[in-house]
Amino acid sequence: MTDWLVSDVLVPNTDGALEPLYEAALRGELAVPFCDSCGTPLELEQVRCDACGSAATTWRVVQPHGTVHSVTTVHRLEPGLIVATVPYHVVDVELASGHRVLMTTSIATDRSPAIGDPANITFRRVAGVAVPALEVSP
Amino acid sequence: MTDQPAIIGLGLTPMSLAPGGHASHLASEAISLALGDAGLTRADVDGLLVNSSQGIRPDRVGVQLARSDGFGDLRLLEHIEIKGATAVAMVQRAVLAIRAGLASTVVCVFADAPIQGSGSSGSGYAQSGGNDGLRGLERASGLLGSVPTYALMANRYLHVTGGSEDDLCAVVMAARQWAQGNPLATVTTPLDADTFFAARMVATPLRVLDCARPVNGGCAVVVSSQRPAGAAHDPVFVTGMSQIHPARHRRSGDESWFGGGAGRALDEALLQARRARTDIDVHQIYDPFSVVTLCLLEDYGLVEPGTAGKVARSGALAPGGDLAVNTGGGQLSGFYLQGMTPLAEGIIQVRRAGGARQVAKASTALVTGLGGRIDHHAVLILDRQAA
């Protein structure tokens, strides 16, 4: 099955630091990293907590909800990479867990999300890899 | 050897929009021009610092330039890398090395040739980045190249400040006005607001005119404690310098796209220079996108928080305004040579060699470099007088 937005050449490598995110995403769950010692929400590639200095991190499944922190509608449809034929949205979602994650919408839509909108996270598949997406209705 | 380190040479190649050329050849040409300007030859150089564009092309300049470009024994040779802050950081490194006695004449060079073949340079940036890690996730989500990234920053900034695309338009129009006095600027046609708003949208709210103009070109500067008799210009002193790398984190409650207190770097540099913000005659700010000028004017404490858009719309940034910003047209209408764009213009203005765009009696310049997603800041205070 082909993703609505990007070509399969953009399939992310799943075997790096974000492996727990991709594993959970395949199950339809959103997993993000926290500091094991003090619980601070960490950035996705952060390996040591900036609050307490611990290098012990745990990826936990969180509620897939948040709000739109920022958004852009991309008009340049990059040849060979973007298969959509109309402008698409990229959203910076602030999760209730305290994390921020960039994603596009679950399906094509001409209605742009707005900063402050509530956000529910679902997943799209890029060449079989599940990636977080902002749920939008047709 | 008692003289303070100063910038005694500047070399700028033509800024080409035509495909072709090699970064190493452009670097070589820029070095020759800078040494000629300083009244020196390669035999007088004992330090070389190199700044290459980040890894999207195989043809990058590096420390091999020392061997390939005809230098003799060097006492200092480094490839410096803190993204867009590198050019300014090179000058800092050169000054410190000379003060420490590790070198006496240091060439700092950057060259890039992003325009190759048929595709646009913007497309070249979009095609690079790979599939690994966080970048891979972002690219699979449609975040290709730097324009959508800065577009997210821009929308967040405009949301927080209550600004509008009129603010961005004002920055672009000011840069264009300045560019008209710069023979090296790539875009000098007069620009009105209607033309700005009619320009092609790349990623809302950023139009193509909100984005830097990549060029194939090179720039070199010579930092030295020598005062060669054949120098074309008086020395330009580096009276203050600093870096700040704010530890912003992407998590709830923080503005992670901009801010972070970069003004602390300016505070430190001004303290060294024994100057105040109001003493700065020209402000050369790293401006890859129009919104960055606004964010940095606020973060550097040059305008009150949330007012940069209003200041821009007042015309203050344009020729004749109270806050002379990017007086060669910056990266938007001048040329995108990363940190060399603000550095070169700062030197030119302090030398009072700016011709039609010269700010009268300019003596003190702020030069800023910026790396990552507004993550790395390096600043210089340049002055006609030693501190």
Interface residues (C-beta under 8 A of the other chain):
Chain A: L5 V6 L10 V11 P12 N13 G16 A17 L18 L21 T40 P41 E43 L44 E45 Q46 D50 H69 S70 V71 T72 T73 V74 H75 R76 E78 P79 G80 L81 I82 Y88 V90 D92 E94 L95 G98 H99 R100 L102 M103 T104 S112 I115 V126 V129 V131 P132 A133
Chain B: G122 S123 A126 Q127 N131 D132 G133 L134 G136 L137 E138 R139 A140 S141 G142 L143 L144 G145 V147 P148 A151 L152 M153 A154 N155 R156 H159 R200 M201 V202 A203 T204 P205 L206 A247 H249 R250 R251 S252 S256 W257
